[in-house]
Amino acid sequence: MSDLPEGPLRLGPLLRFVDDTSATIWVETAEAATVVVEAGDVTASARTFRAHDHHYALVEVTGLPPGTATPYRVLVDDQPVWPPDEPEFADFPPSVIPTLEPGKPLRLAFGSCRKSMAHDEEGNAAYGIDALRAYALHMAGLTGEGDRWPDLVVFLGDQVYADDTSPAMKEFIASRRDPDQPPWSELKDYEEYAHLYRLAWSDPANRWLLSTLPSAMIFDDHDIRDDWNTSWTWRQQMEATDWWHERVVAGLGSYWVYQHLGNLGAHDRAEDDLWRSITDHTAGDELDISTALDRLADRADQEPTSYRWSFSRDFGDHARLVVVDSRAARVLEPDRRSMLDDDEMAWLDGRMRGDVDHLLVGTSLPLLMAPKLHHVEAFGEALAQGAWGRLGSRVGELARQNADLEHWAAFQGGFVQVARMVVDIASGLRGRTPRSITFMSGDVHHSYVAEAWADPALGVTLDATVVQATCSPIRNPLPGVMKAAIKVASLGKARPTGRLLGGKVPRSPLRWEMKCGPWFDNNLAIVELQDERLHFWWSRGQVDDDVDRPRLERVATVDVPLPPA
């Protein structure tokens, strides 16, 4: 792991929301400042705001030409800070803002689960090669001839690990408190989250990539803690501790600053009350949002309907991307469980429509898992909820927490609702039928592609291709003993769950089978929405002679044919 950035620019720039004429650039600075972005003939600026003694700016750059890659630079109080003049950046090309070209087929990168460990031989031996870093070096042309860049990378959770920290993070924790006291070497407060993000995003190759490839992000459990919101019992256990409240408030508050804010376009950002307080601040001093940020995070944890982390955007009538919060919006009442509460489900229902060529749904947890895993989780939920008595309920709860049985299949009510939306869209009941509906996911530490069709009992034919594409991990490989179990679980087809479990759970509207996979490499996936097919590929890093410059190697290519236009 390289040294952390010094000087006026502590972290960034991160290129976030980009459309055909505008872009959003995020930075963290060392002090209160005015941040200026110069891109060609366009100049934009923003005053920093403060959260827990850290300083941030989100600069909105407008008036850019469509379909171009415009080099840019960043100044902090008139001092040029990016591109950097440090030697470790000397080989990287200039950072650019690549605006979208209307009508061009969309190309997206996606993946999840990336641990921020050293990129030396020891780190690679323990955690494998960072696929994101290998892709950055390839994209920069430093390890081979790079191909066309994606239009966007979607990070589907676990960008940071608050509960399983690196040696560098443990060292920071020990410098400020006793790690033998709760929460031990896990994260405690906002200051530790701020340091964790610096460790995650400061490696020169990844920092360059994040400065020039637009990104969207959503959290998963490790951003807060393993099994976050698995069940009512899990939540009560956490809230009984004397450290959980500070952790979750810091986790959600820092997520708002470091990840969520940049997900939104200008229109959606303008509807955010906290963001409006920043843009409406006209006094000469820097606005401190610490109290308001903590209040937002605390309320979002206790009253999930008070804030929405999910977001969506349209790319003309070519594609729609809907990114779903599958962690914070859960219903965990003892007598009612759902992956999404009523408000969040209604929001999703409003966006699960046709009238675009391709519907892309990003959810950190796969909707369609390996068939046997799906059935095990559905059975586990029924067992834990008392379908086979009180003793079975206790056994089911233990299994649910210890075996991570908390994906969509373990929230059958919500799963069936979303599956029915898919059937309705793909059969033309929700506007013009799209050519494809693709769920992009991570979390499960293996990658695969599954294809789905309607339960024949419904008497419905789907006119859209329905795909589950999963890419996990970017860097956090699965233990060997688990790989064999996943391979077995991937065999066969997912039959109607309700029938298999004797009516203890609702019948699934979908059936599916694995088209390709599983594979277990550290991967980054790409999908291109082509005229006749969905073109997917997964790539990993491979070291030859230079451990610092792994080359990119393709692991799998999957083409899914589309119905005629």
N, C-alpha and C positions, 0 to 999 in steps of 0.2 A: 504494500500500500504506500503510495507516495505521500509526501508531507502535505499537510493541509494548506490551502491558499492563504497567503499573507497579503497585507496591503488593503487598499480601500474596498476591493471586491472580495468578499469572503466566500461567496458561492454563486455559481451561475456564470454566464447567463443561460437560462433555460428558455428554449423556444417552445411556446405552448400552443394556444389556439391560433390557427392560421386558416384563412379562407383565400379567395381569389384576389383581394385587394388590401387585406389588413393582417396584422400579426400582433401577438401579445408576448412580451419578453419579461421574464421574472428574474430578479436578482436579490441577493442578500448582501448588504454592505456593512462595513465596520462601524460606521458612524451615520448620524443623520446627514442626509445629502439630497441633492437633486441629481437624478440619473437621466442621462440623455442617450438616445439611440439615433445614430445617423445611418441611413440606408439609402445609398444613391442620392437622389435629390430630396429625399424625405427626411425630416428631423422630427422627433417626438421626445417628450420628457415627462417625468413624474417625480413628485416629492416622495421621499420615503415615509413609511409609517412604522410605528414601533410596537413590538409585542414581546413582553418579558425581556426587555433590554436588548433585543435584536432588532435590526433595521432591514426593511424590505421595500422593494418597489416593483410595481407591475406597470410596464410601459406599453401603451396601446399605440401601435404604429399603423397609420392609415394612408391611403392614397398610393399604394404600391401597384405596379403593373401586374396583371394576371399572367400566370404561367411562366414566371421568371424566377431566377435564383439571384437575389440581390445581396452582395456582400454588405456587412454592416459592422459598425464598431460601437462600443459602449464607453461613455465617459461618466465619471463620478465627480461632481463639482468641478467640471472642466478638465479633469485629469483623465487621459485615455487609459483604460484598464483592460480593454478587450478589442482586438486580439492581444493575447499576452506576449511579452517578450522573453519569457522563461525558455531555456533551451529544450525542455521536454515537449514544448509545443512547436518547435521549429519545423518539423516535418509535416505538420498538419496543414491542409489548405484553409483558406479564409472561411470563417463562419458565414453562412448565407441565410436569407429568408426565402424559402421556396414557396411562392404562392401557388395556389391550385390553378390548374388550367381547365376551364369549363369544358365538359365533354370528353375529357381523357379518362380511360378506365382507371378506377381507384385501385391503389396498391397499399395494403396495410401490413405492418409488422405487429406481432403480438406475442405475449408471453408473461410468465409470472414467476415468483419465488426466486429472488436473487439475494444471496448473502454477500455482504461486503467484507471479504477476506483478502489477504495479501495475494498478489498475482505472481508470486515466486514459486519455486518448485515445491516447497512445503505446502503452500496454500492450494496449489493445483492438485497435489497428491491427496489432500483431505477433502476438497470440495469440487474438484474438476476445474476445467477452464471456463472462465466467465464468457458465456456465449454472446452477451451484449458487447463486451470489450472486443472480442474477436470480430464481431460484425462492424464495430466502429473502425477498427484498423483496415478492414476490407473496404468499407465505404469511403475511407480517406485515401484509398489507393496505395496503402503502405504494405500490403501483403498479397498483392495481386490486382488484377484489373477489376475494378468495381463495376457492378451493373447499375441499372436505374434505381435511384433511391426510392424507398417507400414515400408515400404522401403523408403518412402518420404512423407513429408507433403507439400501441395501446398497451399500457402496463396493467395487468389484470390481478394486482394484489401482491402483498408481501415484498414491496420494494425495500422495506426496512424490517428488521427483526427486533422487536422490542423485548422479547422474552428469551432469546437465545443469542447472546451478544458475542461479538468478536473479541480477541485479546486487546485490540486497540480501544474498543469501547469499555471493556472491563477496567483497563488502566485509567481511563477518564473517570469512571465511576469511583474507583478507589481513591482518586485524588481529591474527591469532594465529600465522601461519606463512607461509612463502614459497610462494606459489601457482605458482612456476616449478619447484618440486620435486614429485615424485610424492606423492600422487595429484592434484597440480595444483589445479584449481578444483572437483574432485569432493570428496565428503565423506571425511573421514579417520577420525573417532572419534565417541564417544558425544556429546561436547559439541557437535559440529557437527550431529549428528542432532537433538539437543534444540532447537537454534536453528532448524533447518529446519522442525520441527513447529510452532514458535511462528509462523513466517512463514506457514505454510499455514493455520493455524486462528485467526488473530487479527483478521482483518478484521471489523468490527462486525456486518455482516449475516450473514456465515457463522458467526460466533461465536454470535450469537443463535439461528440455525437449529440448530446442533449442541447448543445447550442445551435445546432443546424438541422435537426430532425424534429418536426412538430410532434408533441406528445399529449396523450390523454391518459388519465390514471384513475384507478379505483382501489380502495383498500380491501384487504382480506384480514384473516384473524391475527396473523403475526404482526401486522402493523400496530395492533393493540396487545393481544395475548392469544396464545394457542387455544383453539376451541371457543373463541369469543362468541358469546350468545348461543352456545350449543343447546341449552335447555334452561327451564325455570330453576332447576336445582343448581346448575352451574352458576347461574347469575346470583342466586342467593348466597352461595358459598363465597363468591368474589366480594359481594357487597358487605359481607360480615367481616372482612379484613379491614385493617386500619390504613391500608395503602392503596386500595383499588381505586377509590374515588379520584385521588390526585392523578393516578396513572391514566385513567380513561379520559379525564378532562384534558390533560396534557396531550394525549394521543390524538384526540379529535381536534383540539385546537391547533396543534401543529400541522395536522393533515389539512385543515382548512387553508393554512398559510402556504405550505410547501407543495401540496398536490391539488386540492380541490379548486382553488381560485382560478388557476390557469386552465382548467377544463372548460370553462364557460366562455361563450362569445360575448361580445359587448352588450347585446340585448339582455341575455340571461344574467350577466353580472350586474347590470343596472337594477335588476329586481331583487338583489340581495341587500338587505338592510344594512348589514355591517360594511359591505363594500361601498354603499352609498354614503355612509358616514365618513369614509376615507376620502371619497371624491368631492364631497360637499365641504370638507374642511378647508377653510380659506385663510386661517390665521397663519402667521409666519412660522410658528413653531411646528414641530413634528407631532402628529396625532398619536397618542398612546392608546391602542385598542385592547390592552391586556385584560382589563376587567370585562369589557364587552365580549371578547373572544372566549374567556372562561365561562361567561354566562351562556353564550351560544352553545359551547361544547357540553356543559353540564345539562342544559335543557334538552339538547339533542339526544343525550344518553338516556335521560329519564323519561322524556316524552318524544319518541322518534318522529311523530307526525309534525313536530315543531320545525324541522329542518330536513330538506331533501338533499341527499348526496348523489343520487342518480342524475343523469343528464343525457341529452340526446342532441343530435344535429343532423340536418339533411345536406346532402351533396347534390343539389338540384333534384331532378327526378331519377337520377342514376342510383343513388343509394341513401339509406338512412342508417345511422349508427345510434343504437340505444345502449347505454351503459348502466347496468342495474346494481344498486347497492343490495347485496345479499347477506349482509351482516348486521347493520345497525337497525334496519327496519323490521326485524323479525317479531312475530307474535309468539310469546313463550308462556302464556298462561297455562296452568296445569290442565285445563279442560279444552284448550284451543291452541293449536300451533299452526303457524304459516311462515314461510320464508319471507313474505311481505305482508305488512299490515294493510288494512282496507284502503287507506289513502294512497299508499305506494302502489298497490295493485291497480287502483283506478288510474293512477298516472301512467303505469305501464300499459294498461289496456288502451289508453288514449293514443299511445304511440305504436302499438302493435297493429298496424294497418298496412294495407297494400299501397298502390299508387306510386311505388318506386320499383325500379328493376330488381334491386337487391336490398334485403333487410338484414342488417348485421346486429346481433345482440351480444354485447360484452357482459359477461357475468363471471366473477372470479371462480365460482363453483360450477362445474359442468351440469347442465340440465340433464343430459343423457350420459350416464356413466357406463362402464363395462357392465354387461347384463347381470352377471351374478352379484356384483357389488350393489347394483340398484336394488335387487331383491333382498339382499341382506340388510340394507339400510331401511327399506320399507318395513321389513319384518321387525327390525330393532325398534323402530318408532312405535309400531303397534304393541310390541311387548312392553316397552317403557311406559306407554300410556294406559296400561292395565288391561289389554285385550285378553290376557291369559292369567289375570289375577294379580294380587298384591305382591306375591313373591316374584312372579315374572316381571312385574314392574321394576322391582329393585335390581334384578339381574339386567334388565334392559337398560336402565339408567347407567349402571356401571359399564356396560358394553358401549353405550353411546359415547361416554366421555373417554374411555380408555382406548377405543378403536377408531375415534374420529368419525362416528356415524352421524354426520350432521350436514350432509349435502342436500340437494333438492329432493332426492329420494327419501330422505328422512323427514321431510315436511310435505307429506303426500297431498295435503289440501292445496297448498300453493303450487306444487308440481302439476297437479291435474288442471288447475285453472290456466296456467301458462300453456300447457300442452293443448288444451282446447282452443286457446287463442291461435296457436300455430295451425291447427287443423282448419279453423275458420279462415285464416288468411290464405292458406295454401289451396283452399277449395273455392276461393272467390267470394266469400261472404263479408269481407272487410275491404272493399275497394278493389281496384284493379289488382289481379293476382301478380305478385312478384315472381321473378324467375327463380329466385333462391331465398331461403331463410337460413342464415348461418349463425349458430351460437359459438362464440369464441370464448374459451375459458382456460383456467390454469389450475392451481392449487394441488392437484393430485400426484404431482411428481412423476408423471409419465405422460406421454403424448400419443394421440391417436386421432383417427377420423371415423365417425359413425354416421350412417345414413338412416333416416327414419321414414316411416309410412304410416298411414292411418290404420287403426285397429279395424280389421275387416267387418267386425260386428257393427260398425258405424255406417257401413254402406256408402262410404265417401272415397273418392279418388282425389289424391293431392296433385294439383297441377304445378306446384312449385317443388323444387329440390330442397329437402330439409336436411341440414348437416350439423353435426356437432364436431368442431375442430378444437382440440385441446393442445396447449403447449406449456409444459411445466416439467422441470424447472429451467430457469435461465442459469442459475448456479446454486444448486442445493440437491445433490443426487439422492435417490432413494436407497436405503440399505438393501443389500443383496437378497436377504431372506424375503423381503417384500416383493421383489421383482417376480419371483416365481409365482407367488399368490396372485399378482395382478394378471399375469399371462393366463392362468387358469380361469380367472374371473371374466376374462375378455371373450371366452369362447361362447358360441351359441347366440341366440336371439332373445331379446327382452319381450317376453310374452305378457299378456295382461296381468298386472300385479294383483288386482283384486281377485281374480280367479285362483291364482296360485296360493294365495293366503286365505282362502276360504271366506272371502267377503269381509275380512277384517280391515281392509283398506280399500279406497275407491279404485275402480277399474281404470287403467291408463288408456287415454285416447290414442296413444302412439305405440308403435313397435319399432325396434331398431336393431341393427347389428353393426359390429365393427367392420369397417371397410379396409382399414389399414392400421397397424399397430397392435399392441403398444410398443413404444421404444422409450428408452430411459436416459438418453444423453442430456447433458446441459444444452438447451436448444433456444433458438429464437425462430419463430415461424413467420412466414410471409404468405399473404393471400392476394391474388390479383383477380379482379372481377372482369373476366374476358367475355367475348361475345358468345362463345359456344361452351364455356366451361368455367368452373372455379379452379384456378391453378394455385395449389398450395405447395410450399416446400419448407422444410425444417433444416436448420444449419447449426453446426457446432464448431468450436475452436479445436485446432489440432496443432500441437507443438512439434516442430522439426528440430532445428538447431537452436533457435533463439526463443527462450521461454518468455521473453517480454513481448514477442510479436507472433502470437499464434495465428496461423492462417485459418480461413473459413472453409469448412468442408460440409458438403450437403449430406444430410442423413437420410432424408426421404423426400420424394416428390409424389404428390397425389393429385390427380385430375378427376374432378367430379363433373360429368356431363350435365348440361342444362337443357331444359325443354326448349323447343323452338320459340323464338320471340313472337 
